[in-house]
Amino acid sequence: MEVEQRRRFIEIFTGLDRAYGQTESRSKNENGKLEAKSWIEKQQLTEQKWYDHLDGKEPSLGIIPIKDDNTCTWGAIDIDSYDGFDHKKLIKTILDKKLPLVVCKSKSGGAHVFLFVAESVKAVDMQMKLTEIAAWLGYGESEIFPKQIELNPKGTGNFLNLPYNHPEYPTRYALDDEGNALDNLAMFITHYESKVVSNLGMVVIEKKERSNDDFKDAPPCLVTLASQGFAEGSRNECLFQLGIYARQRFEESELEDKLDYYNTTYFNPPLKSREVQTILGQISDKKNYFFRCELPLFKTVCEKMKCRQKKFGIGKGSTSSISSLKKFVSDDPMFEVTHNGKVLVIDGDTLAQHARYKAACIKQINESPQPIRADAWADKVQSLFDDPGFEEVIMPGEVSSNGQFLSYLQIFIENNGGAKDRQDMLQGMVYEQENYYMFKPQAFRDFLKTKRFNKLSDVGQFKVFSDFKGTAEKLHINDKVTHIWKIPTTVNDAEYIVKSKDFKEEEPY
């Protein structure tokens, strides 16, 4: 029976099979945040890895939900919390809204809220459905898995750590509809069977509609907040957002009347007239053209992908379309960006300038992002670096400019060695004496030209050379001063390594 349960668990959480996540657990830091080492293994996922996870062996297993055909059978909302999260309250909200979701306690103390389907669905559909659910539950700022809607043939997506990583003392486990722990596989599978749906069409969010016309093609956050009722303490912020929407949709001559209408219809009590006039002045200023998506109230009910599809949704100045960033570390770093679920690869200069980023999107993924202010773009890029999901991948030395230079140096020494005396250096040969190689730098530069290597300046070349204890010296050869480069013979045993940690320190999902 246990074998059958384990196999059923594997079936339930099937995902990408050519790569998987690994996490080594550590203790909590002073802020209550669980520290761990997490990384991706780019190799075939074996059945033994699943069993090791279920047996409590480190590292634990994480699965990438999106498959190579860009489909998935499950997705999750990652609600991040480190202390005192009320799982029972969340479950009650889910039940009240009649949503077929499975809540699992995460190791950090938060929750992974899973949606399971019996048959594969498009990753983009799963992502949009979970984004809508997260917003309706008030957790719109949470991460959604799958993070990607398309995979490159050799690329990987983001993984989510699985529950049930210990047979007797699990720290990540599902909860039943009363909030009680389902601390074994049999109980989890039974609960799963009661929640799994045949298709996403069965997952319906019942919102109270006011007027179909009042929020035509509006950002989903405004529709959700209007349905829930605008809270008294948020009226100024909400009326400003409504004003930005109205400014895009209606004629300028109608703007004041529309603002008054939203104020008196949807706010109880309405804002005072002078407050409405202040907001009217703010939205009339071109500097305040953009929605304030970064405000906490709107982040909790955000549906960014759906919003982009709305005529009056996020447009100019919006950066919500970027969900993750990965850096490939070398002397000339490259970046992998997930934009609207699609992956593009760019250099640092392109990431730094939105105009170049827009051009890259047009060329690689057939999308044209709206313009954005330079300061807003800089803030967005920094937020991607600060995000716990930011990854750094250490590239092999040979693919970097510095690594290529070292390789060519080693080839040059091997091909041009055998000098019998110093005079042979004048003919471009390499002279070996007392555990050192010596040669004319111009001979080496001429060799680099034959290889069409121009990635480093003369200064850059000597910097790499000196990193391996190379020096520039003067020798008297045939009564003439000759400039030479001198480097220990151990350089032929050297492997160029980019200095970095073996693993990125990050919070496991």
Secondary structure, 3 states (H helix, E strand, C coil): CHHHHHHHHHHHCCCCCCCEEEEEEEEECCCCCEEEEEEEECCCCCHHHHHHHHCCCCCEEEECCCCCCCEEEEEEEEECCCCCCCHHHHHHHHHHCCCCCEEEECCCCCEEEEEEEEEEEEHHHHHHHHHHHHHHHCCCCCEEECCCCCCCCCCCCCCEECCCCCCCCCCCEEECCCCCEECCHHHHHHHHHHHCECCHHHCCCCCCCCCCCCCCCCCHHHHHHHHHCCCHHHHHHHHHHHHHHHHHHCCHHHHHHHHHHHHHHHCCCCCCHHHHHHHHHHHHCHHHCCCCCCCHHHHCCCCHHHHHCCCCCCCCCCCCCEEEEEEEECCCCEEEEEECCEEEEEEHHHHHCHHHHHHHHHHHHCCCCCCCCHHHHHHHHHHHHHCCCCEEEECCHHHCHHHHHHHHHHHHHHHCCCCCCHHHHHHCCCEEECCEEEECHHHHHHHHHHCCCCCCCHHHHHHHHHHCCCEEEEEEECCEEEEEEEEEHHHHHCCCCCCCCCCEEECCC
